[in-house]
């Protein structure tokens, strides 16, 4: 029988006994370790045999090494989130077989989540590829590790960095460079719901209180890029010259499908811009069926600089609609993004975005936005400004984070070279990665855009499988970009 050590993150001492009991007593579990914050007072009221390892944070590199040194057996199950996790039937056998036959050092899997109403849903984990080597990858609450492979990674690269939070992230990156990270596409454990509403961690990496952790993770990831030859110095290539004539200096581009409720407000927001240059508004109507087209036509009658474009065939993604607008003879030298359910924060947004492009030879300018609801009431966390971006390393760190921000303004000749993939998720991220590889990016850290979150958003109400497919696509984009950057360095 394979022997396992199980290490469980415990932030609440009251659940320590139940967390340990889910694993202790199983014949294949040799040791249970509770990873408890160092400032937790007193001893823990354990109802099952377990050891306690006090950690200053979750999880320093040196504490992870200490955990590995104390493993009883060949395998470690690390519950990295403070949740009540328990193994499903076949957990040790299926993981041990994958470790052996795939020569893996770190494994993750699908998992089951019990919902508050008693239902059980399977959470799908996306496949791992080179572009998945980021700290925001959805590993799930539990990962499994093989002692032999971990020891080899530590022997080859030396001790882990003296970090506070980044031990698992750094170790995974080392194993990824050795091709020793893999997924088991089976639900091998389950998680019971925590008390209270589930936290939305989508913007955790942007929160002020997480800045120190993010700087540490950026340093670990940047070292990974150097190791694989994908790190680039700040780009400084000259912008490509404009070919042909542009009828205006800037175009506001609004792709839309079935947004009759919001498209009129978006177009009005663009039409109300005050700028010292001529601009037009290109609304790409992707075969709407809900009356969106009629709203656009009504806006055209009020604003002669509004143009309605329709793709030659149905079925294009948002990126394909952008491609149509950017290649249109109506497009200006600059193209500025506005989503069909969002608004510019004021009449000077267009001016500020174009000024960002004009001021420093940038191919891309990115502003900041405020999260609001349908009625424009602010939603937490409020302003999303991506202050993790730095001129020296932002183009490298972009491979680690979830996006670059909004609104986005493009130098059209450069954008025509980079192109948009014809998809409806991640198309903006793909373009930003390609552009930042070659040309500078300008940033505006004050909110100039209102991003409305409501039930009609294209990313609302996604199933676990849909979310996994989104992650898979963006990791594919990162994988291609990593290869392009490695090739550029050669």
N, C-alpha and C positions, 0 to 999 in steps of 0.2 A: 504493500500500500504506500502511495506517495505521501510524504509528510510535508505539512504546510505550517507556516507561521502566518497568523492573521493579525494585521495592525489596523486599528480603527481610530479615526479621528473622533474625539469626543469633546464638544464645546460646552455641553450641559452635563454637569456631574449627575444630575437626576436620572439620566438615561444610560449611565455607564453600565449598570448591571444587565439591563436588557440587551444592550449592544454586544456585550461579551457573551451572554447566554445563547445568542443566535448561532454562535460558532463553537463555543467550548463544549466538550463532551463528544464531539464527532471523532470517530476513530482515526480519521486522516489529519486532524488538527493537532499539532504537537504543542503549539504555543499561541496564546492570545495576548496582544499588547494593546493597551489603550494609550493613545497619543493625546495627552491632556495639556492644555495651556499652563505654562509655568506659574502663572499668577492665580490659579484656582486654589482656594484655601483648603487646608485640611486633607484628610484621607478620603477616598471614595468608598461609598457603601456598596461594595461588590457582592453580588449574589452568585457569581460564577468565577472559577479560577482564571485570573488574568494578571498580567504584570502592567505596571504603569510607567510610561516614559514621559517625563515632563519636557515639553518643547516650548521655546520662546515664541514661536510662530509656526505656521504650517507651510512648508516644512523646510528648515535649513538644510543645506547640503551635508554638513557634518552630522546632523541628527539622523539624516537618512542613511549615511554610512554606518552610524552606530546601530541603527535598526537592522541593517543588512548583516553586520558583524554578529549580531545576536540571534540570527535566524536559527530555528530548530527545523532542519529539513532543507530540501532543495528549493522550495517554492514559497513565495510571499504573496498574500492577498492584501492589498493596501486599499482600505476604504478611505478615500481622500476627501469626501464631503461629510458633514455632520448629519448623516441620515441613518435610519434603521435599515440596514441591509442584511439579507440572509441568502445563503446559497440555494440554488435549485438542484434537483436531482441530476447527477452526472457532472456537477461542477468540477471536482478535482480531476476526474478521468478525462474529460474533454479538453481541459486546459493542459494537462500533462501531455496528452497526445499531440496537441498543437505545438507545445514547446519542443518536443522531441523531433517531430517530423518537419517542422518549419525552421528548426534551429533558431528559435526566437528567444529574445531576452525580456521583452515586455509584450503582454497581450491585453486586449480589451475586448468587449463583447456587447451584443445587444443585452437588454435587461428588461424586466417587467416592473411596472409601477402600479401599485394599488391606489386607486383614486378614492377620495373621501366618501363617495357614494357606494363603495364596495366593488366597483368594476376593476378589471385589470387590463392595462394596455401595454403593448410591447413598444419599448423605445428603441428605435433603430440607430445604430452607430454607423457613421459613414466609413468607407474604406480608407486605409492609410496610404498615403503616397508622399513623395518628397515635399510637396507643398502643404502637407498636413503638419509639418514640424513647427508648430506655433503653440503658444501657451493657451490660446483660446479654443483649441481643438476640443470637441465634445467627447472626451474619453468615457464619460459616464462616471458615477460615483466610485467605481471599483476598477482597479487595474491589477494585473498579476505579473510577477517578476520571477525570473530564474536566477538563482544564486551564481551559477557558473558564468553566465553571460554578463551579469552585473560585475562580477569580480574581474573578468577580462576587460571590461570597459574602464574600470578604475585603474587597473594595471597599465593599460595603454595610455590613458590620459592623465593619470595622477589623481590626487584627491579632488573632490568636488570643490567648487569655489565656496568661500565662507559667506554664503548668502543667508538671508533670513527666511525667504519664502520659496526659493526657486530650486530646491533640491530635486524633486521629481521632474521638473521641466528640463533641467540640465542633464539629468541622467537619461531621460528619454531621447534628448537630442544626440547624446553620445551613441545610444543604441541605434537610433535612426541612421546615423552615418555608417554604421556597420550593417545596415539592412536587417536589423534584429527586432523590429516592431511590426506586429501583425494584428489583424482583427479576426475574431471568431464570430461569424454571423449567426449566432444562436443566443437565445436569452438564457444566460447561465446564473443569474441571480435576480432577486426582486427587492424592491424598496417600498417600505410603508410610508404613507404621507406624514409629513411633519405637522405639528400643531400650528394653526394659523395659515394665512394665505401664502401660496408659493411666491418666492421672491423672483422678480424679473432681473436677471443678471446681465441683460444685453449690453447695458452701458456701464458695467462695473469698472471696465478698464479706463473710463474717462472721469470717474469720480475723483474729486479733490483728495479725499482721504486715502485713495489708493495710489497716489502719485509716486511715493517712494518705492512701492512694490513694482509699479510699472517700469520705473527707471532700472530697477534691478533685473527684471525680466528682459528689458530691452538690451541690457549689457550682455546677458547670457545668450540671447538670440543673435546679437551682432557678432559675438565670438563664433557662433555656429556658422554664420554666413562666411566669415573669414576662413574657417576650416574647410568649407566646401568650395571656396573660390567664387562665391556669389556676391561678396561685398563690393560696393562701388563707391568711389569718391563722389563728392557732390557734382552733379552734371553741370556742364557749362557750354553745351553745343549751341551754335547760333541757330536761330529759328529758320526754317525753310522759307524761301521767298514766296510771295503770293503769285499765283499764276492766274492770268485772266483778270477780269474786273469783278469787283464786288459792288452790288447796287447800294449797300449801306455799310456802315462800319460794323454794326453788331446786329445779330438776330437772336431773339428769345425763342427757344425751341421747346414746344410742349407736345410730347406724344400723348395720345389719349385714346381710350376705348371705353365706352359706356360709363361716362362720368357726367351725365346730364345735370346732376345735383351740384357739381363743383366747377365744371369747366368754365362757365361764364364768369365766376369770381376770379379764377386764375387768369383768364384773358384780360379782365378789367384791371387786375393788379399789374400786369405787364404794360397795358396801354397807358396807365397812369404814371409811368416812369418819366422822370425829367432828366434829360441828358444833354450834353453839349455836342452831340453827334447824332446823325440820322440812324434810326434803327427800325426793324420790322419784327413781326411776330409770326412764326411759322408753327401752325397747329397741325400736327400729323394725325389725322383721324383714321384710326386703324379699324375701319369697317364697324363703327358703332351701330348698335341696334336699338338704343334706348332713347333716341331723340337728341343725343349729343351733337350730331351734325347740324340740326336745326338751331341749336344754341350758338354754335360757331358761326353759322351764316348770319344770325342776328347780330353777333358781335362785329362781323365784317361790315355790315351796313353802317354801324356806328363809328368804326375805326378802320379807315381805308388801308392802314399799314398791316392789318391782319390778313394772313393768307392761310387757306385751308388746303393741305396736301393730303392726298389719298394714295397709299401704296398701289402698285399695279395689280397685286394679287393679295387676297386675305391670308392671314396666318403669320405675319411677321411678329417678332418680339419687339420689346422696347428698343433694344439695340438696333434692330433693323429699321425701325422708324427714325431713329437718330441718323442712321446712315443715309436715309432718303433725304432728310432735311439738310445735312451737311454737304451732300453732293448736289443739291439743288442750285440752279443759277440764281435763286432768290437769296441765298445765304450770304451773310456778311463775312467780313474778315474774322470776326469773333462770333462764337455761338455760346449763348448763356442758357443754362438749364432752368426750367421751371416745371415741376410735376403738375399734373392736371388737378390734383386735390390740394395743392399748397399755394402759398402766397408770398410775395415779396414783403418784407417787414416795413418798408417805407418807399417813398418815390425816388430815393437816391440809390437803391440797391444796384440797378443796372450800371449806373455811373461808377460806383465803387468797384464793381467786379471788373469792368473794362479797364479802369485805371490800374487795377492790380496787374492786369496783363501788359499794359503799355509801359509800366514803370521799370521793369527789370528784365526784359527778354524772356519772360516765362511763357511756357506753352500751355499751362494750366493755372488758373487762379481758383482758390477754394475759400468760401466764406464760412460763417458759423450760423447755426439755426437754433430756434427756440421750439421745443416740443409743445404743441397745443392740442386741444380737442377740437371737435367739429365747430364749437362756438368760440374758439380762440382763447379758451381758458388754459393757462399754463399747466403742463403735466410734468411730474418729476421725471428725470432730474433737471428739467429746465433747459438751460443753454448747453448745447453740444458744440464745443469749440475746438476739439482735437488739439489741445495745447501740448500733447505729447510730441507733436511735430517739431523738429528742429531743422534749421537749414543744413546742418552738417550731416545728419543721419536720418532725416525724415523719410527719404526715398528708400532707405534700407528697412527701417522699422515698419514701413507700410506693408511689407510682406508678413508682418506678425499680427497686425491688428485687423479689425473687421471692415474698415472702410476709411475713406479719406475725408468725408464730410460733404456739406452742401451749403449753398448752391455752388455749382461748378461752371466756370467759364473757360472756353477753349480757344486757342489760336487755331483757326480752321485748317490752314495748310499743314500744320503739324498733326492735327487730329485726322486728317485724311490719310496721312501715312500710317498712323497707329491703328485707326479703325475701331469700330464697335463690333463685338460679336452679336449675332442675331439671336439674342436670348432676352428674357424678361427678368432675370435676376443676376446680379453681378456684372452686368455689362459696363456700368460706370466704373466699377473697381478695376476691371480688366483694362479699360482705357487709361485710367490713372496710373496703373503700374507701368504700362508701356511708355506713356509719356514721361513719367518721372525717371525712367531709366536713362533718358537722353537729354531732357531739358529741365531747367529749373521750374519750381512750383512756387507760386505766390500765395500767401495766406492772409486772410482777414479774420481776426479773432473776436470781433464784435458781431452780435447776431444781426444778420441782414435778411433773414428768411424765416418763415413760419412753416414748420412741418406739422401737418395735421394728422393725428392718429385717431382713426375711427374704424368702424366695422367694415368699411368699404376698401380699406388698404389692401393691396395685392399680397402683403405678407401677413395678414391677420387670419387667425383661425387655422393655421397650417397643422397638418397631422405630423406625427413623429417621422413618418417616412418622407413627407415632403420637405421637412426641415433637413433630414439627412441628405436628400438629393441636392438641396441648396448648398450645404456644406461641401458635398462632393464636387460640385461644379466649381465653387470658388477655390477649393484646394487644387483642382486641375489647372485653373488659371494661374495660381501661384507656382505650381510645378512647371508649367511652360515658361513662366517668367524667370524662375530660378535657372532653368536651362539656358535661357537667352542671356542672362547676366554672366553665367559661367563662361559661355561661348565668347562674350564680349571681352572678358579678361584674358583670353588666350591669345 
